[in-house]
Amino acid sequence: MRNEATLWLAKYMEDHGISTEKISRELHIPKKKLIPGTKESLDADEFLALCSYLQINPQTIPIRQGEK
């Protein structure tokens, strides 16, 4: 399964010094899904909660359309 959005968000948090521990604790998202290079994918609820928390419009996250 592709996880481009998950990887992008993890890199964004790393680049901006955002604590994965704090987000994991506050949003109840497993920390392993928030680290750069993760093989895990955020589920839809986690993805939307994280985008809302970070004030990121999900439509602005670059992903390849139609590719596997």
PDB file of N, CA, C, O and CB in Angstrom:
ATOM      1  N   MET A   1       0.845  -1.187   0.000  1.00  0.00           N
ATOM      2  CA  MET A   1       0.000   0.000   0.000  1.00  0.00           C
ATOM      3  C   MET A   1       0.889   1.249   0.000  1.00  0.00           C
ATOM      4  O   MET A   1       1.892   1.308   0.711  1.00  0.00           O
ATOM      5  CB  MET A   1      -0.960  -0.001   1.230  1.00  0.00           C
ATOM      6  N   ARG A   2       0.513   2.220  -0.789  1.00  0.00           N
ATOM      7  CA  ARG A   2       1.276   3.460  -0.850  1.00  0.00           C
ATOM      8  C   ARG A   2       1.070   4.255   0.428  1.00  0.00           C
ATOM      9  O   ARG A   2      -0.009   4.238   1.020  1.00  0.00           O
ATOM     10  CB  ARG A   2       0.868   4.296  -2.077  1.00  0.00           C
ATOM     11  N   ASN A   3       2.097   4.936   0.838  1.00  0.00           N
ATOM     12  CA  ASN A   3       1.976   5.782   2.026  1.00  0.00           C
ATOM     13  C   ASN A   3       2.668   7.130   1.823  1.00  0.00           C
ATOM     14  O   ASN A   3       3.288   7.665   2.742  1.00  0.00           O
ATOM     15  CB  ASN A   3       2.568   5.068   3.247  1.00  0.00           C
ATOM     16  N   GLU A   4       2.555   7.665   0.625  1.00  0.00           N
ATOM     17  CA  GLU A   4       3.217   8.932   0.300  1.00  0.00           C
ATOM     18  C   GLU A   4       2.804  10.067   1.231  1.00  0.00           C
ATOM     19  O   GLU A   4       3.650  10.839   1.684  1.00  0.00           O
ATOM     20  CB  GLU A   4       2.914   9.318  -1.130  1.00  0.00           C
ATOM     21  N   ALA A   5       1.510  10.171   1.516  1.00  0.00           N
ATOM     22  CA  ALA A   5       1.035  11.249   2.387  1.00  0.00           C
ATOM     23  C   ALA A   5       1.580  11.083   3.796  1.00  0.00           C
ATOM     24  O   ALA A   5       1.965  12.064   4.433  1.00  0.00           O
ATOM     25  CB  ALA A   5      -0.500  11.284   2.416  1.00  0.00           C
ATOM     26  N   THR A   6       1.616   9.851   4.287  1.00  0.00           N
ATOM     27  CA  THR A   6       2.173   9.576   5.617  1.00  0.00           C
ATOM     28  C   THR A   6       3.636   9.995   5.662  1.00  0.00           C
ATOM     29  O   THR A   6       4.063  10.673   6.596  1.00  0.00           O
ATOM     30  CB  THR A   6       2.031   8.074   5.977  1.00  0.00           C
ATOM     31  N   LEU A   7       4.400   9.594   4.656  1.00  0.00           N
ATOM     32  CA  LEU A   7       5.824   9.940   4.615  1.00  0.00           C
ATOM     33  C   LEU A   7       6.033  11.446   4.506  1.00  0.00           C
ATOM     34  O   LEU A   7       6.935  11.997   5.137  1.00  0.00           O
ATOM     35  CB  LEU A   7       6.504   9.237   3.442  1.00  0.00           C
ATOM     36  N   TRP A   8       5.206  12.109   3.713  1.00  0.00           N
ATOM     37  CA  TRP A   8       5.322  13.560   3.558  1.00  0.00           C
ATOM     38  C   TRP A   8       5.068  14.250   4.896  1.00  0.00           C
ATOM     39  O   TRP A   8       5.813  15.148   5.288  1.00  0.00           O
ATOM     40  CB  TRP A   8       4.332  14.078   2.485  1.00  0.00           C
ATOM     41  N   LEU A   9       4.018  13.828   5.591  1.00  0.00           N
ATOM     42  CA  LEU A   9       3.695  14.439   6.892  1.00  0.00           C
ATOM     43  C   LEU A   9       4.796  14.172   7.916  1.00  0.00           C
ATOM     44  O   LEU A   9       5.139  15.059   8.698  1.00  0.00           O
ATOM     45  CB  LEU A   9       2.350  13.904   7.418  1.00  0.00           C
ATOM     46  N   ALA A  10       5.349  12.963   7.921  1.00  0.00           N
ATOM     47  CA  ALA A  10       6.435  12.645   8.850  1.00  0.00           C
ATOM     48  C   ALA A  10       7.653  13.528   8.577  1.00  0.00           C
ATOM     49  O   ALA A  10       8.282  14.030   9.509  1.00  0.00           O
ATOM     50  CB  ALA A  10       6.820  11.155   8.741  1.00  0.00           C
ATOM     51  N   LYS A  11       7.979  13.712   7.312  1.00  0.00           N
ATOM     52  CA  LYS A  11       9.109  14.575   6.946  1.00  0.00           C
ATOM     53  C   LYS A  11       8.819  16.024   7.307  1.00  0.00           C
ATOM     54  O   LYS A  11       9.707  16.726   7.791  1.00  0.00           O
ATOM     55  CB  LYS A  11       9.417  14.458   5.441  1.00  0.00           C
ATOM     56  N   TYR A  12       7.596  16.483   7.082  1.00  0.00           N
ATOM     57  CA  TYR A  12       7.187  17.842   7.438  1.00  0.00           C
ATOM     58  C   TYR A  12       7.393  18.078   8.938  1.00  0.00           C
ATOM     59  O   TYR A  12       7.940  19.101   9.350  1.00  0.00           O
ATOM     60  CB  TYR A  12       5.705  18.086   7.049  1.00  0.00           C
ATOM     61  N   MET A  13       6.946  17.113   9.738  1.00  0.00           N
ATOM     62  CA  MET A  13       7.091  17.262  11.194  1.00  0.00           C
ATOM     63  C   MET A  13       8.561  17.293  11.589  1.00  0.00           C
ATOM     64  O   MET A  13       8.959  18.094  12.435  1.00  0.00           O
ATOM     65  CB  MET A  13       6.370  16.115  11.932  1.00  0.00           C
ATOM     66  N   GLU A  14       9.361  16.438  10.990  1.00  0.00           N
ATOM     67  CA  GLU A  14      10.798  16.432  11.286  1.00  0.00           C
ATOM     68  C   GLU A  14      11.435  17.766  10.886  1.00  0.00           C
ATOM     69  O   GLU A  14      12.191  18.354  11.659  1.00  0.00           O
ATOM     70  CB  GLU A  14      11.497  15.262  10.550  1.00  0.00           C
ATOM     71  N   ASP A  15      11.128  18.234   9.688  1.00  0.00           N
ATOM     72  CA  ASP A  15      11.705  19.481   9.177  1.00  0.00           C
ATOM     73  C   ASP A  15      11.325  20.695  10.022  1.00  0.00           C
ATOM     74  O   ASP A  15      12.084  21.661  10.103  1.00  0.00           O
ATOM     75  CB  ASP A  15      11.262  19.704   7.746  1.00  0.00           C
ATOM     76  N   HIS A  16      10.156  20.645  10.646  1.00  0.00           N
ATOM     77  CA  HIS A  16       9.662  21.764  11.446  1.00  0.00           C
ATOM     78  C   HIS A  16       9.835  21.546  12.958  1.00  0.00           C
ATOM     79  O   HIS A  16       9.314  22.316  13.765  1.00  0.00           O
ATOM     80  CB  HIS A  16       8.201  22.002  11.134  1.00  0.00           C
ATOM     81  N   GLY A  17      10.562  20.504  13.325  1.00  0.00           N
ATOM     82  CA  GLY A  17      10.849  20.261  14.742  1.00  0.00           C
ATOM     83  C   GLY A  17       9.614  19.961  15.574  1.00  0.00           C
ATOM     84  O   GLY A  17       9.567  20.296  16.757  1.00  0.00           O
ATOM     85  N   ILE A  18       8.624  19.339  14.973  1.00  0.00           N
ATOM     86  CA  ILE A  18       7.382  19.024  15.680  1.00  0.00           C
ATOM     87  C   ILE A  18       7.533  17.671  16.365  1.00  0.00           C
ATOM     88  O   ILE A  18       7.940  16.693  15.739  1.00  0.00           O
ATOM     89  CB  ILE A  18       6.164  19.019  14.704  1.00  0.00           C
ATOM     90  N   SER A  19       7.207  17.620  17.634  1.00  0.00           N
ATOM     91  CA  SER A  19       7.399  16.431  18.449  1.00  0.00           C
ATOM     92  C   SER A  19       6.434  15.304  18.079  1.00  0.00           C
ATOM     93  O   SER A  19       5.216  15.449  18.183  1.00  0.00           O
ATOM     94  CB  SER A  19       7.239  16.781  19.907  1.00  0.00           C
ATOM     95  N   THR A  20       7.007  14.175  17.646  1.00  0.00           N
ATOM     96  CA  THR A  20       6.170  13.012  17.351  1.00  0.00           C
ATOM     97  C   THR A  20       5.563  12.450  18.635  1.00  0.00           C
ATOM     98  O   THR A  20       4.457  11.911  18.623  1.00  0.00           O
ATOM     99  CB  THR A  20       6.990  11.924  16.627  1.00  0.00           C
ATOM    100  N   GLU A  21       6.292  12.579  19.737  1.00  0.00           N
ATOM    101  CA  GLU A  21       5.770  12.089  21.016  1.00  0.00           C
ATOM    102  C   GLU A  21       4.506  12.850  21.414  1.00  0.00           C
ATOM    103  O   GLU A  21       3.514  12.253  21.832  1.00  0.00           O
ATOM    104  CB  GLU A  21       6.837  12.220  22.118  1.00  0.00           C
ATOM    105  N   LYS A  22       4.558  14.169  21.279  1.00  0.00           N
ATOM    106  CA  LYS A  22       3.411  15.000  21.651  1.00  0.00           C
ATOM    107  C   LYS A  22       2.207  14.696  20.764  1.00  0.00           C
ATOM    108  O   LYS A  22       1.092  14.526  21.255  1.00  0.00           O
ATOM    109  CB  LYS A  22       3.775  16.490  21.556  1.00  0.00           C
ATOM    110  N   ILE A  23       2.440  14.632  19.464  1.00  0.00           N
ATOM    111  CA  ILE A  23       1.334  14.340  18.551  1.00  0.00           C
ATOM    112  C   ILE A  23       0.771  12.949  18.810  1.00  0.00           C
ATOM    113  O   ILE A  23      -0.446  12.763  18.829  1.00  0.00           O
ATOM    114  CB  ILE A  23       1.795  14.460  17.092  1.00  0.00           C
ATOM    115  N   SER A  24       1.646  11.978  19.008  1.00  0.00           N
ATOM    116  CA  SER A  24       1.195  10.622  19.297  1.00  0.00           C
ATOM    117  C   SER A  24       0.309  10.599  20.537  1.00  0.00           C
ATOM    118  O   SER A  24      -0.746   9.964  20.551  1.00  0.00           O
ATOM    119  CB  SER A  24       2.393   9.688  19.485  1.00  0.00           C
ATOM    120  N   ARG A  25       0.745  11.290  21.557  1.00  0.00           N
ATOM    121  CA  ARG A  25      -0.002  11.338  22.819  1.00  0.00           C
ATOM    122  C   ARG A  25      -1.337  12.081  22.665  1.00  0.00           C
ATOM    123  O   ARG A  25      -2.366  11.613  23.152  1.00  0.00           O
ATOM    124  CB  ARG A  25       0.846  12.012  23.906  1.00  0.00           C
ATOM    125  N   GLU A  26      -1.322  13.225  21.996  1.00  0.00           N
ATOM    126  CA  GLU A  26      -2.524  14.052  21.888  1.00  0.00           C
ATOM    127  C   GLU A  26      -3.550  13.515  20.892  1.00  0.00           C
ATOM    128  O   GLU A  26      -4.755  13.628  21.116  1.00  0.00           O
ATOM    129  CB  GLU A  26      -2.138  15.445  21.495  1.00  0.00           C
ATOM    130  N   LEU A  27      -3.070  12.929  19.789  1.00  0.00           N
ATOM    131  CA  LEU A  27      -3.987  12.454  18.755  1.00  0.00           C
ATOM    132  C   LEU A  27      -4.202  10.940  18.784  1.00  0.00           C
ATOM    133  O   LEU A  27      -4.997  10.402  18.014  1.00  0.00           O
ATOM    134  CB  LEU A  27      -3.472  12.859  17.401  1.00  0.00           C
ATOM    135  N   HIS A  28      -3.483  10.261  19.680  1.00  0.00           N
ATOM    136  CA  HIS A  28      -3.594   8.798  19.811  1.00  0.00           C
ATOM    137  C   HIS A  28      -3.237   8.086  18.500  1.00  0.00           C
ATOM    138  O   HIS A  28      -3.901   7.138  18.082  1.00  0.00           O
ATOM    139  CB  HIS A  28      -5.023   8.408  20.244  1.00  0.00           C
ATOM    140  N   ILE A  29      -2.170   8.575  17.873  1.00  0.00           N
ATOM    141  CA  ILE A  29      -1.629   7.959  16.666  1.00  0.00           C
ATOM    142  C   ILE A  29      -0.329   7.265  17.073  1.00  0.00           C
ATOM    143  O   ILE A  29       0.526   7.885  17.705  1.00  0.00           O
ATOM    144  CB  ILE A  29      -1.390   9.027  15.513  1.00  0.00           C
ATOM    145  N   PRO A  30      -0.167   5.989  16.719  1.00  0.00           N
ATOM    146  CA  PRO A  30       1.089   5.308  17.071  1.00  0.00           C
ATOM    147  C   PRO A  30       2.305   6.070  16.538  1.00  0.00           C
ATOM    148  O   PRO A  30       2.338   6.487  15.380  1.00  0.00           O
ATOM    149  CB  PRO A  30       1.089   3.869  16.517  1.00  0.00           C
ATOM    150  N   LYS A  31       3.290   6.239  17.401  1.00  0.00           N
ATOM    151  CA  LYS A  31       4.489   7.000  17.031  1.00  0.00           C
ATOM    152  C   LYS A  31       5.172   6.406  15.803  1.00  0.00           C
ATOM    153  O   LYS A  31       5.763   7.138  15.009  1.00  0.00           O
ATOM    154  CB  LYS A  31       5.473   7.041  18.203  1.00  0.00           C
ATOM    155  N   LYS A  32       5.096   5.073  15.639  1.00  0.00           N
ATOM    156  CA  LYS A  32       5.758   4.439  14.497  1.00  0.00           C
ATOM    157  C   LYS A  32       5.190   4.912  13.158  1.00  0.00           C
ATOM    158  O   LYS A  32       5.837   4.744  12.125  1.00  0.00           O
ATOM    159  CB  LYS A  32       5.632   2.929  14.600  1.00  0.00           C
ATOM    160  N   LYS A  33       3.999   5.497  13.161  1.00  0.00           N
ATOM    161  CA  LYS A  33       3.404   6.026  11.937  1.00  0.00           C
ATOM    162  C   LYS A  33       3.843   7.465  11.662  1.00  0.00           C
ATOM    163  O   LYS A  33       3.530   8.016  10.607  1.00  0.00           O
ATOM    164  CB  LYS A  33       1.888   5.956  12.024  1.00  0.00           C
ATOM    165  N   LEU A  34       4.557   8.068  12.593  1.00  0.00           N
ATOM    166  CA  LEU A  34       4.904   9.484  12.496  1.00  0.00           C
ATOM    167  C   LEU A  34       6.379   9.749  12.226  1.00  0.00           C
ATOM    168  O   LEU A  34       6.807  10.903  12.186  1.00  0.00           O
ATOM    169  CB  LEU A  34       4.512  10.174  13.751  1.00  0.00           C
ATOM    170  N   ILE A  35       7.156   8.690  12.042  1.00  0.00           N
ATOM    171  CA  ILE A  35       8.590   8.879  11.846  1.00  0.00           C
ATOM    172  C   ILE A  35       8.958   8.786  10.365  1.00  0.00           C
ATOM    173  O   ILE A  35       8.388   7.976   9.634  1.00  0.00           O
ATOM    174  CB  ILE A  35       9.379   7.840  12.654  1.00  0.00           C
ATOM    175  N   PRO A  36       9.914   9.615   9.918  1.00  0.00           N
ATOM    176  CA  PRO A  36      10.341   9.558   8.520  1.00  0.00           C
ATOM    177  C   PRO A  36      10.813   8.150   8.153  1.00  0.00           C
ATOM    178  O   PRO A  36      11.506   7.490   8.927  1.00  0.00           O
ATOM    179  CB  PRO A  36      11.463  10.579   8.259  1.00  0.00           C
ATOM    180  N   GLY A  37      10.428   7.712   6.974  1.00  0.00           N
ATOM    181  CA  GLY A  37      10.822   6.393   6.501  1.00  0.00           C
ATOM    182  C   GLY A  37       9.906   5.271   6.962  1.00  0.00           C
ATOM    183  O   GLY A  37      10.171   4.101   6.686  1.00  0.00           O
ATOM    184  N   THR A  38       8.830   5.614   7.662  1.00  0.00           N
ATOM    185  CA  THR A  38       7.935   4.587   8.175  1.00  0.00           C
ATOM    186  C   THR A  38       7.368   3.723   7.055  1.00  0.00           C
ATOM    187  O   THR A  38       7.149   4.199   5.941  1.00  0.00           O
ATOM    188  CB  THR A  38       6.804   5.225   8.959  1.00  0.00           C
ATOM    189  N   LYS A  39       7.136   2.468   7.354  1.00  0.00           N
ATOM    190  CA  LYS A  39       6.471   1.556   6.426  1.00  0.00           C
ATOM    191  C   LYS A  39       4.975   1.512   6.729  1.00  0.00           C
ATOM    192  O   LYS A  39       4.198   0.927   5.975  1.00  0.00           O
ATOM    193  CB  LYS A  39       7.087   0.135   6.515  1.00  0.00           C
ATOM    194  N   GLU A  40       4.581   2.134   7.832  1.00  0.00           N
ATOM    195  CA  GLU A  40       3.178   2.175   8.257  1.00  0.00           C
ATOM    196  C   GLU A  40       2.458   3.304   7.525  1.00  0.00           C
ATOM    197  O   GLU A  40       3.084   4.269   7.088  1.00  0.00           O
ATOM    198  CB  GLU A  40       3.068   2.365   9.800  1.00  0.00           C
ATOM    199  N   SER A  41       1.151   3.176   7.395  1.00  0.00           N
ATOM    200  CA  SER A  41       0.334   4.234   6.797  1.00  0.00           C
ATOM    201  C   SER A  41      -0.687   4.729   7.804  1.00  0.00           C
ATOM    202  O   SER A  41      -1.239   3.951   8.583  1.00  0.00           O
ATOM    203  CB  SER A  41      -0.371   3.733   5.518  1.00  0.00           C
ATOM    204  N   LEU A  42      -0.930   6.018   7.781  1.00  0.00           N
ATOM    205  CA  LEU A  42      -2.001   6.587   8.585  1.00  0.00           C
ATOM    206  C   LEU A  42      -3.332   6.126   8.006  1.00  0.00           C
ATOM    207  O   LEU A  42      -3.492   6.061   6.787  1.00  0.00           O
ATOM    208  CB  LEU A  42      -1.914   8.146   8.627  1.00  0.00           C
ATOM    209  N   ASP A  43      -4.299   5.802   8.886  1.00  0.00           N
ATOM    210  CA  ASP A  43      -5.632   5.550   8.348  1.00  0.00           C
ATOM    211  C   ASP A  43      -6.299   6.903   8.097  1.00  0.00           C
ATOM    212  O   ASP A  43      -5.751   7.943   8.463  1.00  0.00           O
ATOM    213  CB  ASP A  43      -6.489   4.660   9.327  1.00  0.00           C
ATOM    214  N   ALA A  44      -7.466   6.892   7.482  1.00  0.00           N
ATOM    215  CA  ALA A  44      -8.114   8.142   7.073  1.00  0.00           C
ATOM    216  C   ALA A  44      -8.364   9.071   8.254  1.00  0.00           C
ATOM    217  O   ALA A  44      -8.120  10.273   8.158  1.00  0.00           O
ATOM    218  CB  ALA A  44      -9.428   7.844   6.370  1.00  0.00           C
ATOM    219  N   ASP A  45      -8.849   8.526   9.368  1.00  0.00           N
ATOM    220  CA  ASP A  45      -9.123   9.360  10.539  1.00  0.00           C
ATOM    221  C   ASP A  45      -7.842   9.978  11.095  1.00  0.00           C
ATOM    222  O   ASP A  45      -7.819  11.156  11.452  1.00  0.00           O
ATOM    223  CB  ASP A  45      -9.819   8.537  11.625  1.00  0.00           C
ATOM    224  N   GLU A  46      -6.774   9.176  11.165  1.00  0.00           N
ATOM    225  CA  GLU A  46      -5.490   9.683  11.663  1.00  0.00           C
ATOM    226  C   GLU A  46      -4.945  10.769  10.732  1.00  0.00           C
ATOM    227  O   GLU A  46      -4.464  11.808  11.185  1.00  0.00           O
ATOM    228  CB  GLU A  46      -4.466   8.529  11.796  1.00  0.00           C
ATOM    229  N   PHE A  47      -5.030  10.512   9.440  1.00  0.00           N
ATOM    230  CA  PHE A  47      -4.545  11.471   8.445  1.00  0.00           C
ATOM    231  C   PHE A  47      -5.256  12.816   8.574  1.00  0.00           C
ATOM    232  O   PHE A  47      -4.614  13.866   8.616  1.00  0.00           O
ATOM    233  CB  PHE A  47      -4.738  10.913   7.033  1.00  0.00           C
ATOM    234  N   LEU A  48      -6.571  12.773   8.635  1.00  0.00           N
ATOM    235  CA  LEU A  48      -7.331  14.024   8.729  1.00  0.00           C
ATOM    236  C   LEU A  48      -7.106  14.731  10.059  1.00  0.00           C
ATOM    237  O   LEU A  48      -7.019  15.958  10.099  1.00  0.00           O
ATOM    238  CB  LEU A  48      -8.815  13.751   8.542  1.00  0.00           C
ATOM    239  N   ALA A  49      -7.010  13.972  11.146  1.00  0.00           N
ATOM    240  CA  ALA A  49      -6.742  14.571  12.460  1.00  0.00           C
ATOM    241  C   ALA A  49      -5.376  15.250  12.466  1.00  0.00           C
ATOM    242  O   ALA A  49      -5.226  16.350  12.998  1.00  0.00           O
ATOM    243  CB  ALA A  49      -6.811  13.499  13.575  1.00  0.00           C
ATOM    244  N   LEU A  50      -4.382  14.593  11.872  1.00  0.00           N
ATOM    245  CA  LEU A  50      -3.032  15.156  11.842  1.00  0.00           C
ATOM    246  C   LEU A  50      -2.990  16.402  10.960  1.00  0.00           C
ATOM    247  O   LEU A  50      -2.380  17.402  11.338  1.00  0.00           O
ATOM    248  CB  LEU A  50      -2.021  14.108  11.336  1.00  0.00           C
ATOM    249  N   CYS A  51      -3.625  16.356   9.800  1.00  0.00           N
ATOM    250  CA  CYS A  51      -3.672  17.545   8.939  1.00  0.00           C
ATOM    251  C   CYS A  51      -4.339  18.706   9.671  1.00  0.00           C
ATOM    252  O   CYS A  51      -3.862  19.839   9.605  1.00  0.00           O
ATOM    253  CB  CYS A  51      -4.427  17.237   7.625  1.00  0.00           C
ATOM    254  N   SER A  52      -5.425  18.430  10.357  1.00  0.00           N
ATOM    255  CA  SER A  52      -6.122  19.474  11.107  1.00  0.00           C
ATOM    256  C   SER A  52      -5.225  20.034  12.200  1.00  0.00           C
ATOM    257  O   SER A  52      -5.130  21.250  12.364  1.00  0.00           O
ATOM    258  CB  SER A  52      -7.422  18.928  11.716  1.00  0.00           C
ATOM    259  N   TYR A  53      -4.573  19.166  12.938  1.00  0.00           N
ATOM    260  CA  TYR A  53      -3.679  19.576  14.027  1.00  0.00           C
ATOM    261  C   TYR A  53      -2.551  20.467  13.508  1.00  0.00           C
ATOM    262  O   TYR A  53      -2.200  21.472  14.126  1.00  0.00           O
ATOM    263  CB  TYR A  53      -3.091  18.341  14.733  1.00  0.00           C
ATOM    264  N   LEU A  54      -1.990  20.079  12.360  1.00  0.00           N
ATOM    265  CA  LEU A  54      -0.872  20.825  11.772  1.00  0.00           C
ATOM    266  C   LEU A  54      -1.332  22.001  10.910  1.00  0.00           C
ATOM    267  O   LEU A  54      -0.514  22.771  10.408  1.00  0.00           O
ATOM    268  CB  LEU A  54      -0.016  19.894  10.937  1.00  0.00           C
ATOM    269  N   GLN A  55      -2.631  22.127  10.748  1.00  0.00           N
ATOM    270  CA  GLN A  55      -3.233  23.174   9.913  1.00  0.00           C
ATOM    271  C   GLN A  55      -2.712  23.094   8.482  1.00  0.00           C
ATOM    272  O   GLN A  55      -2.281  24.088   7.898  1.00  0.00           O
ATOM    273  CB  GLN A  55      -2.945  24.566  10.503  1.00  0.00           C
ATOM    274  N   ILE A  56      -2.767  21.881   7.939  1.00  0.00           N
ATOM    275  CA  ILE A  56      -2.351  21.625   6.566  1.00  0.00           C
ATOM    276  C   ILE A  56      -3.583  21.185   5.776  1.00  0.00           C
ATOM    277  O   ILE A  56      -4.314  20.287   6.194  1.00  0.00           O
ATOM    278  CB  ILE A  56      -1.215  20.539   6.503  1.00  0.00           C
ATOM    279  N   ASN A  57      -3.802  21.823   4.640  1.00  0.00           N
ATOM    280  CA  ASN A  57      -4.878  21.400   3.746  1.00  0.00           C
ATOM    281  C   ASN A  57      -4.433  20.095   3.086  1.00  0.00           C
ATOM    282  O   ASN A  57      -3.415  20.087   2.395  1.00  0.00           O
ATOM    283  CB  ASN A  57      -5.213  22.511   2.667  1.00  0.00           C
ATOM    284  N   PRO A  58      -5.162  18.993   3.277  1.00  0.00           N
ATOM    285  CA  PRO A  58      -4.747  17.707   2.700  1.00  0.00           C
ATOM    286  C   PRO A  58      -4.553  17.767   1.181  1.00  0.00           C
ATOM    287  O   PRO A  58      -3.763  16.998   0.633  1.00  0.00           O
ATOM    288  CB  PRO A  58      -5.774  16.643   3.034  1.00  0.00           C
ATOM    289  N   GLN A  59      -5.246  18.649   0.513  1.00  0.00           N
ATOM    290  CA  GLN A  59      -5.123  18.743  -0.939  1.00  0.00           C
ATOM    291  C   GLN A  59      -3.780  19.316  -1.378  1.00  0.00           C
ATOM    292  O   GLN A  59      -3.420  19.201  -2.549  1.00  0.00           O
ATOM    293  CB  GLN A  59      -6.240  19.590  -1.493  1.00  0.00           C
ATOM    294  N   THR A  60      -3.043  19.922  -0.473  1.00  0.00           N
ATOM    295  CA  THR A  60      -1.747  20.502  -0.835  1.00  0.00           C
ATOM    296  C   THR A  60      -0.594  19.506  -0.685  1.00  0.00           C
ATOM    297  O   THR A  60       0.543  19.813  -1.045  1.00  0.00           O
ATOM    298  CB  THR A  60      -1.474  21.726   0.021  1.00  0.00           C
ATOM    299  N   ILE A  61      -0.882  18.328  -0.160  1.00  0.00           N
ATOM    300  CA  ILE A  61       0.173  17.314   0.020  1.00  0.00           C
ATOM    301  C   ILE A  61       0.445  16.659  -1.336  1.00  0.00           C
ATOM    302  O   ILE A  61      -0.459  16.084  -1.944  1.00  0.00           O
ATOM    303  CB  ILE A  61      -0.246  16.231   1.096  1.00  0.00           C
ATOM    304  N   PRO A  62       1.699  16.746  -1.810  1.00  0.00           N
ATOM    305  CA  PRO A  62       2.000  16.213  -3.136  1.00  0.00           C
ATOM    306  C   PRO A  62       2.057  14.685  -3.137  1.00  0.00           C
ATOM    307  O   PRO A  62       2.852  14.078  -2.420  1.00  0.00           O
ATOM    308  CB  PRO A  62       3.321  16.781  -3.639  1.00  0.00           C
ATOM    309  N   ILE A  63       1.207  14.083  -3.950  1.00  0.00           N
ATOM    310  CA  ILE A  63       1.248  12.643  -4.170  1.00  0.00           C
ATOM    311  C   ILE A  63       1.129  12.386  -5.663  1.00  0.00           C
ATOM    312  O   ILE A  63       0.549  13.187  -6.396  1.00  0.00           O
ATOM    313  CB  ILE A  63       0.115  11.913  -3.384  1.00  0.00           C
ATOM    314  N   ARG A  64       1.675  11.284  -6.101  1.00  0.00           N
ATOM    315  CA  ARG A  64       1.571  10.913  -7.509  1.00  0.00           C
ATOM    316  C   ARG A  64       0.182  10.343  -7.751  1.00  0.00           C
ATOM    317  O   ARG A  64      -0.253   9.439  -7.038  1.00  0.00           O
ATOM    318  CB  ARG A  64       2.678   9.885  -7.913  1.00  0.00           C
ATOM    319  N   GLN A  65      -0.495  10.850  -8.724  1.00  0.00           N
ATOM    320  CA  GLN A  65      -1.855  10.399  -9.043  1.00  0.00           C
ATOM    321  C   GLN A  65      -1.798   9.194  -9.988  1.00  0.00           C
ATOM    322  O   GLN A  65      -1.080   9.208 -10.987  1.00  0.00           O
ATOM    323  CB  GLN A  65      -2.682  11.554  -9.684  1.00  0.00           C
ATOM    324  N   GLY A  66      -2.563   8.158  -9.655  1.00  0.00           N
ATOM    325  CA  GLY A  66      -2.721   7.013 -10.547  1.00  0.00           C
ATOM    326  C   GLY A  66      -1.543   6.062 -10.628  1.00  0.00           C
ATOM    327  O   GLY A  66      -1.582   5.117 -11.416  1.00  0.00           O
ATOM    328  N   GLU A  67      -0.503   6.276  -9.848  1.00  0.00           N
ATOM    329  CA  GLU A  67       0.644   5.371  -9.868  1.00  0.00           C
ATOM    330  C   GLU A  67       0.576   4.445  -8.671  1.00  0.00           C
ATOM    331  O   GLU A  67       0.006   4.786  -7.635  1.00  0.00           O
ATOM    332  CB  GLU A  67       1.974   6.159  -9.871  1.00  0.00           C
ATOM    333  N   LYS A  68       1.166   3.264  -8.825  1.00  0.00           N
ATOM    334  CA  LYS A  68       1.200   2.288  -7.718  1.00  0.00           C
ATOM    335  C   LYS A  68       2.563   2.210  -7.130  1.00  0.00           C
ATOM    336  O   LYS A  68       2.787   1.446  -6.191  1.00  0.00           O
ATOM    337  CB  LYS A  68       0.767   0.908  -8.181  1.00  0.00           C
TER     338      LYS A  68
END
